[in-house]
Amino acid sequence: MKIGFACDHAAVDLKNTLLEYLKGKGYECVDYGVNDPTKRVDYPIMGRKVAEAIKAGEVDKGVLVCGTGVGISLAANKVPGIRAALCTDCFCAEATRLHNDANILCMGGRV
Ligand code: RB5
């Protein structure tokens, strides 16, 4: 499975930690940025990147993180066919795959 990752400036560390973790588990990971926490970037731009990549078939699933995970999930969900779920625990993460067919997991780097 190929997984696309993106974040805004508020969650660079979390994005990279998750990407490295899943890479270590054998998943093919694509980094859509950003990687500089000192340069502000609007989270809707980053949310859309991974959402559009899933739509285009570049990646199968996505992981999006911003400060809270709220903004970037709202942005990704504006793309038709995208079901981005903001999860704060393992139960919700598993349940949203099983019950909602979520294709993007969102989390907050400041949470
Ligand atoms: C950026 O400062 C912050 O607003 C953003 O990361 C996110 O939390 C929005 O939902």
Backbone and ligand atoms as CSV (ligand in chain L), in Angstrom:
chain,resi,resn,atom,element,x,y,z
A,1,MET,N,N,0.839,-1.200,0.000
A,1,MET,CA,C,0.000,0.000,0.000
A,1,MET,C,C,0.878,1.257,0.000
A,2,LYS,N,N,0.436,2.251,-0.779
A,2,LYS,CA,C,1.188,3.501,-0.878
A,2,LYS,C,C,0.440,4.581,-0.079
A,3,ILE,N,N,1.147,5.244,0.805
A,3,ILE,CA,C,0.506,6.234,1.677
A,3,ILE,C,C,1.133,7.610,1.477
A,4,GLY,N,N,0.277,8.614,1.265
A,4,GLY,CA,C,0.736,9.998,1.107
A,4,GLY,C,C,0.631,10.752,2.421
A,5,PHE,N,N,1.645,11.558,2.701
A,5,PHE,CA,C,1.702,12.318,3.956
A,5,PHE,C,C,1.816,13.808,3.655
A,6,ALA,N,N,1.157,14.636,4.457
A,6,ALA,CA,C,1.369,16.086,4.366
A,6,ALA,C,C,1.008,16.723,5.698
A,7,CYS,N,N,1.518,17.922,5.887
A,7,CYS,CA,C,1.259,18.652,7.130
A,7,CYS,C,C,1.407,20.144,6.869
A,8,ASP,N,N,0.983,20.950,7.837
A,8,ASP,CA,C,1.353,22.359,7.796
A,8,ASP,C,C,2.546,22.554,8.747
A,9,HIS,N,N,2.930,23.819,8.942
A,9,HIS,CA,C,4.113,24.114,9.760
A,9,HIS,C,C,3.981,23.655,11.215
A,10,ALA,N,N,2.724,23.463,11.672
A,10,ALA,CA,C,2.485,23.139,13.088
A,10,ALA,C,C,2.697,21.661,13.419
A,11,ALA,N,N,2.940,20.829,12.405
A,11,ALA,CA,C,2.971,19.389,12.696
A,11,ALA,C,C,4.037,18.643,11.886
A,12,VAL,N,N,5.124,19.318,11.584
A,12,VAL,CA,C,6.203,18.699,10.791
A,12,VAL,C,C,6.784,17.486,11.525
A,13,ASP,N,N,7.051,17.625,12.810
A,13,ASP,CA,C,7.643,16.522,13.584
A,13,ASP,C,C,6.728,15.306,13.604
A,14,LEU,N,N,5.429,15.547,13.845
A,14,LEU,CA,C,4.484,14.419,13.896
A,14,LEU,C,C,4.397,13.742,12.534
A,15,LYS,N,N,4.328,14.544,11.476
A,15,LYS,CA,C,4.252,13.954,10.118
A,15,LYS,C,C,5.462,13.070,9.856
A,16,ASN,N,N,6.649,13.568,10.171
A,16,ASN,CA,C,7.866,12.788,9.896
A,16,ASN,C,C,7.968,11.548,10.786
A,17,THR,N,N,7.523,11.663,12.018
A,17,THR,CA,C,7.527,10.498,12.921
A,17,THR,C,C,6.607,9.404,12.389
A,18,LEU,N,N,5.409,9.800,11.953
A,18,LEU,CA,C,4.443,8.817,11.428
A,18,LEU,C,C,4.943,8.202,10.131
A,19,LEU,N,N,5.525,9.044,9.268
A,19,LEU,CA,C,6.046,8.557,7.980
A,19,LEU,C,C,7.160,7.537,8.198
A,20,GLU,N,N,8.086,7.850,9.075
A,20,GLU,CA,C,9.204,6.926,9.340
A,20,GLU,C,C,8.703,5.631,9.968
A,21,TYR,N,N,7.715,5.763,10.857
A,21,TYR,CA,C,7.154,4.574,11.517
A,21,TYR,C,C,6.540,3.636,10.482
A,22,LEU,N,N,5.727,4.183,9.587
A,22,LEU,CA,C,5.053,3.330,8.599
A,22,LEU,C,C,6.018,2.829,7.537
A,23,LYS,N,N,7.028,3.621,7.231
A,23,LYS,CA,C,8.069,3.162,6.298
A,23,LYS,C,C,8.766,1.933,6.909
A,24,GLY,N,N,9.034,1.997,8.184
A,24,GLY,CA,C,9.661,0.890,8.908
A,24,GLY,C,C,8.793,-0.363,8.929
A,25,LYS,N,N,7.485,-0.165,8.788
A,25,LYS,CA,C,6.547,-1.305,8.753
A,25,LYS,C,C,6.411,-1.854,7.334
A,26,GLY,N,N,7.135,-1.258,6.371
A,26,GLY,CA,C,7.129,-1.769,5.004
A,26,GLY,C,C,6.193,-1.066,4.041
A,27,TYR,N,N,5.537,0.007,4.489
A,27,TYR,CA,C,4.643,0.745,3.587
A,27,TYR,C,C,5.450,1.683,2.702
A,28,GLU,N,N,4.989,1.841,1.462
A,28,GLU,CA,C,5.616,2.815,0.575
A,28,GLU,C,C,5.027,4.184,0.940
A,29,CYS,N,N,5.884,5.128,1.283
A,29,CYS,CA,C,5.408,6.425,1.774
A,29,CYS,C,C,5.856,7.557,0.866
A,30,VAL,N,N,4.924,8.471,0.578
A,30,VAL,CA,C,5.242,9.628,-0.260
A,30,VAL,C,C,5.060,10.883,0.588
A,31,ASP,N,N,6.093,11.715,0.652
A,31,ASP,CA,C,6.067,12.931,1.451
A,31,ASP,C,C,5.698,14.130,0.576
A,32,TYR,N,N,4.509,14.687,0.805
A,32,TYR,CA,C,4.065,15.859,0.042
A,32,TYR,C,C,4.404,17.166,0.784
A,33,GLY,N,N,5.181,17.063,1.855
A,33,GLY,CA,C,5.624,18.231,2.596
A,33,GLY,C,C,4.634,18.630,3.686
A,34,VAL,N,N,4.925,19.681,4.409
A,34,VAL,CA,C,6.111,20.527,4.331
A,34,VAL,C,C,7.174,19.982,5.277
A,35,ASN,N,N,8.351,20.583,5.211
A,35,ASN,CA,C,9.413,20.106,6.095
A,35,ASN,C,C,10.131,21.211,6.852
A,36,ASP,N,N,9.613,22.428,6.771
A,36,ASP,CA,C,10.228,23.539,7.505
A,36,ASP,C,C,9.195,24.155,8.456
A,37,PRO,N,N,9.315,23.839,9.758
A,37,PRO,CA,C,8.336,24.358,10.715
A,37,PRO,C,C,8.412,25.873,10.929
A,38,THR,N,N,9.456,26.514,10.407
A,38,THR,CA,C,9.589,27.968,10.601
A,38,THR,C,C,8.885,28.765,9.493
A,39,LYS,N,N,8.465,28.077,8.430
A,39,LYS,CA,C,7.753,28.762,7.341
A,39,LYS,C,C,6.279,28.414,7.378
A,40,ARG,N,N,5.448,29.416,7.648
A,40,ARG,CA,C,3.999,29.172,7.747
A,40,ARG,C,C,3.425,28.767,6.394
A,41,VAL,N,N,2.535,27.798,6.418
A,41,VAL,CA,C,1.857,27.373,5.190
A,41,VAL,C,C,0.387,27.150,5.542
A,42,ASP,N,N,-0.505,27.482,4.608
A,42,ASP,CA,C,-1.937,27.316,4.877
A,42,ASP,C,C,-2.322,25.839,4.804
A,43,TYR,N,N,-2.930,25.334,5.880
A,43,TYR,CA,C,-3.254,23.901,5.946
A,43,TYR,C,C,-4.187,23.416,4.824
A,44,PRO,N,N,-5.111,24.261,4.285
A,44,PRO,CA,C,-5.965,23.737,3.199
A,44,PRO,C,C,-5.164,23.329,1.962
A,45,ILE,N,N,-4.075,24.043,1.699
A,45,ILE,CA,C,-3.233,23.706,0.539
A,45,ILE,C,C,-2.645,22.321,0.724
A,46,MET,N,N,-2.167,22.030,1.933
A,46,MET,CA,C,-1.524,20.737,2.190
A,46,MET,C,C,-2.557,19.604,2.253
A,47,GLY,N,N,-3.719,19.906,2.812
A,47,GLY,CA,C,-4.777,18.891,2.866
A,47,GLY,C,C,-5.212,18.478,1.475
A,48,ARG,N,N,-5.324,19.461,0.629
A,48,ARG,CA,C,-5.764,19.208,-0.747
A,48,ARG,C,C,-4.744,18.375,-1.530
A,49,LYS,N,N,-3.466,18.571,-1.248
A,49,LYS,CA,C,-2.413,17.846,-1.986
A,49,LYS,C,C,-2.596,16.341,-1.874
A,50,VAL,N,N,-2.762,15.858,-0.651
A,50,VAL,CA,C,-2.899,14.412,-0.444
A,50,VAL,C,C,-4.276,13.931,-0.930
A,51,ALA,N,N,-5.305,14.740,-0.695
A,51,ALA,CA,C,-6.644,14.357,-1.170
A,51,ALA,C,C,-6.636,14.189,-2.692
A,52,GLU,N,N,-6.035,15.131,-3.394
A,52,GLU,CA,C,-5.975,15.064,-4.870
A,52,GLU,C,C,-5.091,13.897,-5.320
A,53,ALA,N,N,-4.051,13.605,-4.556
A,53,ALA,CA,C,-3.159,12.482,-4.907
A,53,ALA,C,C,-3.901,11.148,-4.807
A,54,ILE,N,N,-4.784,11.026,-3.814
A,54,ILE,CA,C,-5.598,9.808,-3.700
A,54,ILE,C,C,-6.560,9.731,-4.882
A,55,LYS,N,N,-7.197,10.852,-5.171
A,55,LYS,CA,C,-8.138,10.899,-6.301
A,55,LYS,C,C,-7.471,10.525,-7.612
A,56,ALA,N,N,-6.227,10.969,-7.782
A,56,ALA,CA,C,-5.489,10.718,-9.024
A,56,ALA,C,C,-4.886,9.310,-9.062
A,57,GLY,N,N,-4.972,8.580,-7.950
A,57,GLY,CA,C,-4.431,7.222,-7.908
A,57,GLY,C,C,-2.929,7.169,-7.662
A,58,GLU,N,N,-2.348,8.312,-7.278
A,58,GLU,CA,C,-0.904,8.350,-6.973
A,58,GLU,C,C,-0.598,7.575,-5.700
A,59,VAL,N,N,-1.496,7.678,-4.727
A,59,VAL,CA,C,-1.360,6.955,-3.459
A,59,VAL,C,C,-2.718,6.341,-3.111
A,60,ASP,N,N,-2.699,5.336,-2.211
A,60,ASP,CA,C,-3.947,4.644,-1.850
A,60,ASP,C,C,-4.658,5.298,-0.667
A,61,LYS,N,N,-3.854,5.712,0.305
A,61,LYS,CA,C,-4.407,6.291,1.528
A,61,LYS,C,C,-3.555,7.500,1.917
A,62,GLY,N,N,-4.035,8.255,2.931
A,62,GLY,CA,C,-3.276,9.436,3.330
A,62,GLY,C,C,-3.234,9.641,4.832
A,63,VAL,N,N,-2.228,10.381,5.248
A,63,VAL,CA,C,-2.115,10.829,6.633
A,63,VAL,C,C,-1.881,12.341,6.570
A,64,LEU,N,N,-2.762,13.103,7.233
A,64,LEU,CA,C,-2.654,14.568,7.229
A,64,LEU,C,C,-2.612,15.078,8.654
A,65,VAL,N,N,-1.682,15.956,8.930
A,65,VAL,CA,C,-1.605,16.524,10.268
A,65,VAL,C,C,-1.408,18.033,10.224
A,66,CYS,N,N,-2.106,18.734,11.112
A,66,CYS,CA,C,-1.887,20.169,11.320
A,66,CYS,C,C,-1.857,20.361,12.839
A,67,GLY,N,N,-2.050,21.567,13.317
A,67,GLY,CA,C,-1.960,21.784,14.755
A,67,GLY,C,C,-2.946,20.935,15.534
A,68,THR,N,N,-4.215,20.996,15.109
A,68,THR,CA,C,-5.265,20.220,15.792
A,68,THR,C,C,-5.707,19.001,14.991
A,69,GLY,N,N,-5.477,19.025,13.715
A,69,GLY,CA,C,-6.014,17.991,12.818
A,69,GLY,C,C,-7.382,18.381,12.265
A,70,VAL,N,N,-7.981,19.418,12.861
A,70,VAL,CA,C,-9.337,19.818,12.454
A,70,VAL,C,C,-9.320,20.491,11.079
A,71,GLY,N,N,-8.514,21.534,10.949
A,71,GLY,CA,C,-8.507,22.302,9.697
A,71,GLY,C,C,-8.158,21.453,8.491
A,72,ILE,N,N,-7.141,20.639,8.627
A,72,ILE,CA,C,-6.668,19.865,7.477
A,72,ILE,C,C,-7.668,18.765,7.111
A,73,SER,N,N,-8.410,18.253,8.094
A,73,SER,CA,C,-9.443,17.251,7.781
A,73,SER,C,C,-10.617,17.915,7.062
A,74,LEU,N,N,-10.993,19.111,7.510
A,74,LEU,CA,C,-12.083,19.837,6.834
A,74,LEU,C,C,-11.718,20.125,5.390
A,75,ALA,N,N,-10.468,20.541,5.178
A,75,ALA,CA,C,-10.010,20.872,3.824
A,75,ALA,C,C,-10.008,19.646,2.921
A,76,ALA,N,N,-9.489,18.529,3.417
A,76,ALA,CA,C,-9.413,17.303,2.608
A,76,ALA,C,C,-10.811,16.809,2.257
A,77,ASN,N,N,-11.749,16.964,3.188
A,77,ASN,CA,C,-13.103,16.450,2.965
A,77,ASN,C,C,-13.893,17.232,1.919
A,78,LYS,N,N,-13.363,18.352,1.465
A,78,LYS,CA,C,-14.030,19.105,0.387
A,78,LYS,C,C,-13.799,18.451,-0.971
A,79,VAL,N,N,-12.835,17.528,-1.034
A,79,VAL,CA,C,-12.542,16.852,-2.306
A,79,VAL,C,C,-13.467,15.633,-2.427
A,80,PRO,N,N,-14.270,15.556,-3.492
A,80,PRO,CA,C,-15.192,14.426,-3.649
A,80,PRO,C,C,-14.463,13.081,-3.603
A,81,GLY,N,N,-15.031,12.140,-2.886
A,81,GLY,CA,C,-14.428,10.806,-2.780
A,81,GLY,C,C,-13.479,10.671,-1.605
A,82,ILE,N,N,-13.227,11.789,-0.932
A,82,ILE,CA,C,-12.316,11.757,0.217
A,82,ILE,C,C,-13.113,11.670,1.509
A,83,ARG,N,N,-12.671,10.748,2.369
A,83,ARG,CA,C,-13.277,10.587,3.687
A,83,ARG,C,C,-12.135,10.683,4.700
A,84,ALA,N,N,-11.882,11.911,5.123
A,84,ALA,CA,C,-10.779,12.172,6.048
A,84,ALA,C,C,-11.315,12.183,7.473
A,85,ALA,N,N,-10.728,11.361,8.327
A,85,ALA,CA,C,-11.230,11.223,9.689
A,85,ALA,C,C,-10.210,11.728,10.709
A,86,LEU,N,N,-10.658,12.672,11.517
A,86,LEU,CA,C,-9.813,13.169,12.612
A,86,LEU,C,C,-9.956,12.207,13.784
A,87,CYS,N,N,-8.858,11.572,14.162
A,87,CYS,CA,C,-8.905,10.562,15.232
A,87,CYS,C,C,-7.971,10.932,16.374
A,88,THR,N,N,-8.457,10.723,17.580
A,88,THR,CA,C,-7.643,11.001,18.754
A,88,THR,C,C,-7.359,9.739,19.565
A,89,ASP,N,N,-7.848,8.607,19.089
A,89,ASP,CA,C,-7.543,7.352,19.786
A,89,ASP,C,C,-7.629,6.187,18.806
A,90,CYS,N,N,-7.088,5.055,19.227
A,90,CYS,CA,C,-7.011,3.874,18.355
A,90,CYS,C,C,-8.390,3.321,18.025
A,91,PHE,N,N,-9.318,3.398,18.987
A,91,PHE,CA,C,-10.665,2.879,18.719
A,91,PHE,C,C,-11.297,3.613,17.539
A,92,CYS,N,N,-11.228,4.951,17.555
A,92,CYS,CA,C,-11.827,5.734,16.461
A,92,CYS,C,C,-11.107,5.465,15.138
A,93,ALA,N,N,-9.782,5.330,15.197
A,93,ALA,CA,C,-9.019,5.087,13.965
A,93,ALA,C,C,-9.435,3.766,13.329
A,94,GLU,N,N,-9.561,2.725,14.134
A,94,GLU,CA,C,-9.952,1.421,13.597
A,94,GLU,C,C,-11.411,1.451,13.148
A,95,ALA,N,N,-12.260,2.076,13.951
A,95,ALA,CA,C,-13.695,2.108,13.640
A,95,ALA,C,C,-13.973,2.886,12.354
A,96,THR,N,N,-13.228,3.941,12.118
A,96,THR,CA,C,-13.505,4.739,10.921
A,96,THR,C,C,-13.046,4.035,9.647
A,97,ARG,N,N,-12.098,3.112,9.764
A,97,ARG,CA,C,-11.751,2.266,8.614
A,97,ARG,C,C,-12.869,1.248,8.380
A,98,LEU,N,N,-13.341,0.645,9.469
A,98,LEU,CA,C,-14.345,-0.420,9.355
A,98,LEU,C,C,-15.731,0.105,9.004
A,99,HIS,N,N,-16.117,1.238,9.582
A,99,HIS,CA,C,-17.497,1.711,9.434
A,99,HIS,C,C,-17.659,2.853,8.435
A,100,ASN,N,N,-16.605,3.626,8.215
A,100,ASN,CA,C,-16.737,4.795,7.328
A,100,ASN,C,C,-15.886,4.691,6.078
A,101,ASP,N,N,-15.109,3.618,5.958
A,101,ASP,CA,C,-14.183,3.469,4.835
A,101,ASP,C,C,-13.306,4.722,4.677
A,102,ALA,N,N,-12.850,5.260,5.792
A,102,ALA,CA,C,-12.000,6.460,5.742
A,102,ALA,C,C,-10.752,6.176,4.920
A,103,ASN,N,N,-10.379,7.148,4.097
A,103,ASN,CA,C,-9.150,6.963,3.310
A,103,ASN,C,C,-8.032,7.926,3.712
A,104,ILE,N,N,-8.319,8.816,4.658
A,104,ILE,CA,C,-7.256,9.664,5.208
A,104,ILE,C,C,-7.407,9.725,6.727
A,105,LEU,N,N,-6.293,9.534,7.418
A,105,LEU,CA,C,-6.252,9.686,8.876
A,105,LEU,C,C,-5.684,11.067,9.191
A,106,CYS,N,N,-6.376,11.814,10.037
A,106,CYS,CA,C,-5.898,13.141,10.442
A,106,CYS,C,C,-5.633,13.169,11.936
A,107,MET,N,N,-4.565,13.864,12.293
A,107,MET,CA,C,-4.226,14.018,13.706
A,107,MET,C,C,-3.647,15.417,13.954
A,108,GLY,N,N,-3.557,15.783,15.212
A,108,GLY,CA,C,-3.034,17.100,15.566
A,108,GLY,C,C,-1.663,17.038,16.214
A,109,GLY,N,N,-0.734,17.807,15.689
A,109,GLY,CA,C,0.618,17.852,16.229
A,109,GLY,C,C,0.711,18.629,17.540
A,110,ARG,N,N,-0.266,19.493,17.791
A,110,ARG,CA,C,-0.245,20.276,19.026
A,110,ARG,C,C,-1.171,19.693,20.090
A,111,VAL,N,N,-1.762,18.563,19.788
A,111,VAL,CA,C,-2.753,17.987,20.715
A,111,VAL,C,C,-2.069,17.082,21.731
L,1,RB5,C1,C,-1.873,26.789,12.346
L,1,RB5,O1,O,-1.446,27.753,13.226
L,1,RB5,C2,C,-3.112,26.080,12.874
L,1,RB5,O2,O,-4.210,26.920,12.814
L,1,RB5,C3,C,-3.370,24.828,12.086
L,1,RB5,O3,O,-2.265,23.998,12.185
L,1,RB5,C4,C,-4.548,23.969,12.497
L,1,RB5,O4,O,-4.547,23.690,13.867
L,1,RB5,C5,C,-5.862,24.349,12.013
L,1,RB5,O5,O,-6.862,23.640,12.205
